[in-house]
C-alpha cells in the first residue's frame, strides 16, 4: 500500500538548534529513494508503507546514535485507493486553484 506522511522528528536534550539532526534525517530519506519534500516543520514522504515506516524508524535510530537521549515525533498518515497521487500532484492541485482565483 502506498502512503503519504507528514513526518516531524524533534530530538530532545541536544540544545536549541536541531538543524544538523534534521539534515541527517533528510539524508536517510534521500538514500531510501523515497519521494520527499522538506518544509519548515517537517518532511512529507511518499512511498510504499513498509519502506516509509522503515525510514522513520531508521531516522529515530540514527538520531539516538548521534547522542539525542529523547526524541518526540509527529506522524500524519494518508492513504488512498482510488488513484495514485504524488506530493507534487497534491501541491499542484492547490497551486492551480490559487492561480484561478
N, CA, C and O atoms as a DFTB+ gen file, in Angstrom:
404 C
 N C O
     1  1       0.843      -1.176       0.000
     2  2       0.000       0.000       0.000
     3  2       0.886       1.235       0.000
     4  3       1.847       1.330       0.763
     5  1       0.546       2.178      -0.867
     6  2       1.276       3.450      -0.888
     7  2       0.747       4.355       0.219
     8  3      -0.430       4.317       0.577
     9  1       1.651       5.164       0.743
    10  2       1.307       6.050       1.844
    11  2       2.010       7.386       1.640
    12  3       3.100       7.453       1.071
    13  1       1.367       8.441       2.113
    14  2       1.983       9.753       2.157
    15  2       1.936      10.196       3.609
    16  3       0.875      10.169       4.233
    17  1       3.077      10.603       4.150
    18  2       3.124      11.005       5.549
    19  2       3.715      12.400       5.687
    20  3       4.473      12.869       4.838
    21  1       3.346      13.033       6.768
    22  2       3.988      14.259       7.207
    23  2       4.734      13.869       8.475
    24  3       4.117      13.520       9.481
    25  1       6.041      13.928       8.427
    26  2       6.909      13.425       9.498
    27  2       7.670      14.581      10.131
    28  3       8.346      15.354       9.453
    29  1       7.540      14.675      11.446
    30  2       8.279      15.676      12.205
    31  2       9.017      14.952      13.317
    32  3       8.401      14.263      14.131
    33  1      10.327      15.104      13.354
    34  2      11.157      14.495      14.388
    35  2      11.849      15.614      15.158
    36  3      12.481      16.489      14.566
    37  1      11.725      15.577      16.483
    38  2      12.343      16.607      17.322
    39  2      13.194      15.922      18.387
    40  3      12.660      15.316      19.316
    41  1      14.524      16.019      18.253
    42  2      15.393      15.470      19.290
    43  2      15.352      16.360      20.522
    44  3      15.356      17.586      20.414
    45  1      15.314      15.739      21.687
    46  2      15.281      16.487      22.945
    47  2      16.597      16.277      23.691
    48  3      17.217      15.217      23.604
    49  1      17.002      17.299      24.419
    50  2      18.222      17.196      25.212
    51  2      19.483      17.433      24.408
    52  3      20.568      17.003      24.799
    53  1      19.337      18.132      23.257
    54  2      20.503      18.369      22.402
    55  2      20.754      19.858      22.164
    56  3      21.589      20.223      21.336
    57  1      20.043      20.706      22.878
    58  2      20.192      22.140      22.685
    59  2      19.049      22.711      21.873
    60  3      18.084      22.016      21.557
    61  1      19.170      23.980      21.540
    62  2      18.093      24.696      20.868
    63  2      18.036      24.393      19.374
    64  3      16.952      24.173      18.834
    65  1      19.166      24.378      18.707
    66  2      19.198      24.144      17.266
    67  2      19.168      22.647      16.964
    68  3      19.931      21.873      17.542
    69  1      18.285      22.250      16.057
    70  2      18.186      20.830      15.696
    71  2      18.443      20.603      14.204
    72  3      18.207      19.505      13.700
    73  1      18.919      21.621      13.497
    74  2      19.076      21.516      12.048
    75  2      20.040      20.407      11.626
    76  3      19.828      19.781      10.587
    77  1      21.085      20.149      12.400
    78  2      22.006      19.080      11.994
    79  2      21.322      17.711      12.072
    80  3      21.649      16.810      11.300
    81  1      20.387      17.555      12.989
    82  2      19.655      16.298      13.114
    83  2      18.635      16.162      11.975
    84  3      18.453      15.080      11.417
    85  1      17.984      17.265      11.646
    86  2      17.045      17.266      10.526
    87  2      17.784      16.919       9.236
    88  3      17.289      16.138       8.423
    89  1      18.962      17.500       9.052
    90  2      19.756      17.218       7.846
    91  2      20.112      15.734       7.762
    92  3      20.088      15.152       6.678
    93  1      20.439      15.127       8.887
    94  2      20.760      13.699       8.890
    95  2      19.547      12.856       8.500
    96  3      19.680      11.878       7.765
    97  1      18.374      13.230       8.989
    98  2      17.150      12.512       8.605
    99  2      16.871      12.684       7.120
   100  3      16.473      11.733       6.448
   101  1      17.075      13.879       6.610
   102  2      16.863      14.119       5.177
   103  2      17.776      13.227       4.341
   104  3      17.357      12.705       3.308
   105  1      19.013      13.051       4.778
   106  2      19.942      12.157       4.067
   107  2      19.421      10.720       4.067
   108  3      19.504      10.023       3.055
   109  1      18.894      10.289       5.190
   110  2      18.356       8.923       5.301
   111  2      17.169       8.748       4.352
   112  3      17.062       7.729       3.670
   113  1      16.297       9.724       4.311
   114  2      15.125       9.657       3.430
   115  2      15.574       9.646       1.971
   116  3      15.048       8.883       1.161
   117  1      16.533      10.481       1.642
   118  2      17.053      10.539       0.278
   119  2      17.680       9.201      -0.115
   120  3      17.419       8.685      -1.202
   121  1      18.501       8.646       0.767
   122  2      19.154       7.362       0.484
   123  2      18.140       6.239       0.303
   124  3      18.407       5.270      -0.407
   125  1      16.978       6.364       0.943
   126  2      15.929       5.345       0.811
   127  2      15.232       5.436      -0.545
   128  3      14.485       4.532      -0.920
   129  1      15.473       6.523      -1.281
   130  2      14.875       6.695      -2.600
   131  2      13.400       7.062      -2.570
   132  3      12.684       6.873      -3.554
   133  1      12.956       7.581      -1.447
   134  2      11.547       7.949      -1.301
   135  2      11.307       9.371      -1.792
   136  3      12.182      10.231      -1.685
   137  1      10.118       9.609      -2.330
   138  2       9.736      10.967      -2.695
   139  2       9.617      11.765      -1.400
   140  3       9.052      11.282      -0.418
   141  1      10.149      12.982      -1.400
   142  2      10.132      13.769      -0.174
   143  2      10.072      15.250      -0.495
   144  3      10.467      15.698      -1.572
   145  1       9.561      15.998       0.481
   146  2       9.507      17.458       0.368
   147  2       9.687      18.033       1.763
   148  3       8.789      17.951       2.601
   149  1      10.845      18.612       2.004
   150  2      11.147      19.260       3.277
   151  2      10.338      20.547       3.377
   152  3      10.207      21.282       2.398
   153  1       9.796      20.819       4.564
   154  2       9.131      22.094       4.813
   155  2       9.554      22.597       6.183
   156  3      10.339      21.937       6.863
   157  1       9.062      23.728       6.594
   158  2       9.559      24.405       7.794
   159  2       9.390      23.612       9.086
   160  3      10.158      23.806      10.028
   161  1       8.401      22.725       9.147
   162  2       8.151      21.995      10.384
   163  2       8.133      20.492      10.197
   164  3       7.501      19.780      10.977
   165  1       8.815      19.996       9.173
   166  2       8.866      18.557       8.949
   167  2       9.157      18.218       7.505
   168  3       9.693      19.028       6.749
   169  1       8.791      16.998       7.139
   170  2       9.027      16.498       5.785
   171  2       7.842      15.652       5.353
   172  3       7.366      14.804       6.107
   173  1       7.368      15.885       4.139
   174  2       6.398      14.981       3.532
   175  2       7.186      13.858       2.876
   176  3       8.181      14.109       2.197
   177  1       6.750      12.628       3.076
   178  2       7.400      11.454       2.489
   179  2       6.323      10.602       1.845
   180  3       5.245      10.415       2.409
   181  1       6.622      10.082       0.650
   182  2       5.675       9.239      -0.057
   183  2       6.381       7.983      -0.558
   184  3       7.516       8.037      -1.032
   185  1       5.688       6.855      -0.443
   186  2       6.242       5.592      -0.924
   187  2       5.423       4.434      -0.417
   188  3       4.309       4.616       0.073
   189  1       5.971       3.250      -0.533
   190  2       5.301       2.065      -0.016
   191  2       5.323       2.103       1.511
   192  3       6.312       2.515       2.117
   193  1       4.224       1.668       2.122
   194  2       4.035       1.736       3.580
   195  2       5.268       1.230       4.343
   196  3       5.819       1.950       5.175
   197  1       5.695       0.005       4.062
   198  2       6.795      -0.593       4.820
   199  2       8.100       0.174       4.645
   200  3       8.881       0.296       5.588
   201  1       8.339       0.689       3.445
   202  2       9.571       1.448       3.194
   203  2       9.556       2.775       3.952
   204  3      10.569       3.179       4.522
   205  1       8.419       3.443       3.958
   206  2       8.313       4.724       4.662
   207  2       8.468       4.516       6.169
   208  3       9.190       5.261       6.831
   209  1       7.792       3.509       6.703
   210  2       7.886       3.253       8.147
   211  2       9.299       2.818       8.548
   212  3       9.780       3.189       9.619
   213  1       9.953       2.044       7.706
   214  2      11.343       1.648       7.987
   215  2      12.255       2.870       7.991
   216  3      13.201       2.942       8.775
   217  1      11.973       3.813       7.128
   218  2      12.764       5.040       7.063
   219  2      12.570       5.877       8.328
   220  3      13.534       6.418       8.870
   221  1      11.335       5.984       8.792
   222  2      11.052       6.713      10.038
   223  2      11.809       6.069      11.198
   224  3      12.410       6.761      12.020
   225  1      11.774       4.744      11.255
   226  2      12.496       4.017      12.311
   227  2      13.997       4.276      12.217
   228  3      14.659       4.502      13.230
   229  1      14.527       4.243      11.003
   230  2      15.958       4.466      10.817
   231  2      16.360       5.877      11.253
   232  3      17.436       6.077      11.817
   233  1      15.490       6.847      10.988
   234  2      15.762       8.217      11.443
   235  2      15.862       8.255      12.967
   236  3      16.787       8.853      13.516
   237  1      14.918       7.624      13.642
   238  2      14.953       7.587      15.105
   239  2      16.239       6.929      15.602
   240  3      16.917       7.463      16.480
   241  1      16.564       5.789      15.045
   242  2      17.763       5.066      15.490
   243  2      19.025       5.896      15.282
   244  3      19.894       5.943      16.153
   245  1      19.122       6.548      14.128
   246  2      20.326       7.333      13.819
   247  2      20.463       8.542      14.743
   248  3      21.558       8.847      15.214
   249  1      19.362       9.218      14.996
   250  2      19.424      10.407      15.852
   251  2      19.791      10.010      17.293
   252  3      20.519      10.738      17.967
   253  1      19.296       8.873      17.758
   254  2      19.742       8.383      19.068
   255  2      21.236       8.088      19.049
   256  3      21.937       8.394      20.014
   257  1      21.729       7.502      17.973
   258  2      23.165       7.203      17.858
   259  2      23.994       8.481      17.846
   260  3      25.158       8.473      18.247
   261  1      23.401       9.569      17.392
   262  2      24.093      10.862      17.386
   263  2      24.138      11.491      18.771
   264  3      24.776      12.527      18.957
   265  1      23.475      10.883      19.739
   266  2      23.543      11.376      21.105
   267  2      22.267      11.959      21.677
   268  3      22.256      12.387      22.831
   269  1      21.198      11.989      20.910
   270  2      19.942      12.519      21.445
   271  2      19.343      11.494      22.408
   272  3      19.032      10.375      22.000
   273  1      19.177      11.864      23.685
   274  2      18.637      10.908      24.648
   275  2      17.133      10.658      24.487
   276  3      16.626       9.606      24.874
   277  1      16.427      11.643      23.908
   278  2      14.982      11.511      23.706
   279  2      14.611      12.090      22.351
   280  3      15.265      12.999      21.840
   281  1      13.548      11.542      21.785
   282  2      13.011      12.051      20.524
   283  2      11.493      12.035      20.636
   284  3      10.898      11.080      21.136
   285  1      10.886      13.106      20.162
   286  2       9.442      13.099      20.002
   287  2       9.160      13.287      18.515
   288  3       9.814      14.084      17.843
   289  1       8.191      12.550      18.018
   290  2       7.836      12.642      16.602
   291  2       6.340      12.794      16.438
   292  3       5.548      12.336      17.262
   293  1       5.978      13.449      15.353
   294  2       4.580      13.530      14.932
   295  2       4.518      12.941      13.532
   296  3       5.355      13.238      12.679
   297  1       3.519      12.106      13.308
   298  2       3.382      11.443      12.021
   299  2       1.914      11.486      11.606
   300  3       1.056      10.888      12.256
   301  1       1.636      12.198      10.522
   302  2       0.299      12.188       9.921
   303  2       0.382      11.261       8.729
   304  3       1.306      11.365       7.923
   305  1      -0.576      10.353       8.608
   306  2      -0.529       9.331       7.566
   307  2      -1.772       9.427       6.696
   308  3      -2.892       9.520       7.197
   309  1      -1.558       9.402       5.388
   310  2      -2.669       9.395       4.450
   311  2      -2.488       8.297       3.418
   312  3      -1.396       8.100       2.885
   313  1      -3.573       7.586       3.144
   314  2      -3.569       6.580       2.082
   315  2      -4.799       6.801       1.219
   316  3      -5.794       7.372       1.666
   317  1      -4.720       6.344      -0.014
   318  2      -5.895       6.374      -0.869
   319  2      -5.826       5.210      -1.837
   320  3      -4.750       4.788      -2.262
   321  1      -6.995       4.705      -2.173
   322  2      -7.069       3.540      -3.057
   323  2      -7.694       3.873      -4.403
   324  3      -7.685       3.043      -5.312
   325  1      -8.238       5.081      -4.542
   326  2      -8.917       5.428      -5.789
   327  2      -7.972       5.825      -6.915
   328  3      -8.316       5.691      -8.089
   329  1      -6.775       6.314      -6.566
   330  2      -5.786       6.676      -7.587
   331  2      -4.436       6.920      -6.937
   332  3      -4.322       7.042      -5.717
   333  1      -3.426       6.986      -7.773
   334  2      -2.077       7.276      -7.305
   335  2      -1.877       8.789      -7.327
   336  3      -2.272       9.461      -8.279
   337  1      -1.267       9.313      -6.282
   338  2      -1.053      10.755      -6.200
   339  2       0.282      11.018      -5.530
   340  3       0.569      10.465      -4.468
   341  1       1.097      11.858      -6.146
   342  2       2.400      12.207      -5.583
   343  2       2.284      13.477      -4.741
   344  3       1.265      14.167      -4.764
   345  1       3.334      13.764      -4.010
   346  2       3.392      15.006      -3.241
   347  2       3.259      16.193      -4.195
   348  3       2.529      17.145      -3.919
   349  1       3.970      16.123      -5.312
   350  2       3.921      17.205      -6.299
   351  2       2.501      17.378      -6.848
   352  3       2.046      18.505      -7.046
   353  1       1.798      16.261      -7.096
   354  2       0.409      16.336      -7.569
   355  2      -0.466      17.111      -6.590
   356  3      -1.259      17.962      -6.992
   357  1      -0.314      16.809      -5.310
   358  2      -1.135      17.479      -4.287
   359  2      -0.840      18.983      -4.249
   360  3      -1.756      19.801      -4.163
   361  1       0.435      19.332      -4.313
   362  2       0.810      20.744      -4.296
   363  2       0.317      21.458      -5.551
   364  3      -0.183      22.580      -5.476
   365  1       0.459      20.808      -6.701
   366  2      -0.002      21.415      -7.961
   367  2      -1.509      21.649      -7.956
   368  3      -1.982      22.642      -8.508
   369  1      -2.262      20.751      -7.341
   370  2      -3.712      20.898      -7.282
   371  2      -4.098      22.187      -6.551
   372  3      -4.960      22.936      -7.010
   373  1      -3.459      22.432      -5.426
   374  2      -3.762      23.647      -4.663
   375  2      -3.245      24.880      -5.398
   376  3      -3.939      25.894      -5.467
   377  1      -2.054      24.804      -5.938
   378  2      -1.461      25.938      -6.655
   379  2      -2.321      26.355      -7.838
   380  3      -2.518      27.547      -8.075
   381  1      -2.832      25.387      -8.578
   382  2      -3.670      25.709      -9.737
   383  2      -4.950      26.414      -9.315
   384  3      -5.428      27.309     -10.012
   385  1      -5.498      26.022      -8.195
   386  2      -6.710      26.678      -7.704
   387  2      -6.427      28.102      -7.236
   388  3      -7.274      28.984      -7.382
   389  1      -5.249      28.330      -6.679
   390  2      -4.868      29.678      -6.281
   391  2      -4.701      30.579      -7.499
   392  3      -5.052      31.758      -7.465
   393  1      -4.163      30.013      -8.569
   394  2      -3.954      30.788      -9.793
   395  2      -5.272      31.130     -10.471
   396  3      -5.367      32.147     -11.159
   397  1      -6.300      30.285     -10.285
   398  2      -7.616      30.534     -10.884
   399  2      -8.346      31.673     -10.182
   400  3      -9.186      32.345     -10.779
   401  1      -8.019      31.883      -8.916
   402  2      -8.751      32.872      -8.109
   403  2      -8.390      34.292      -8.468
   404  3      -8.921      35.233      -7.878
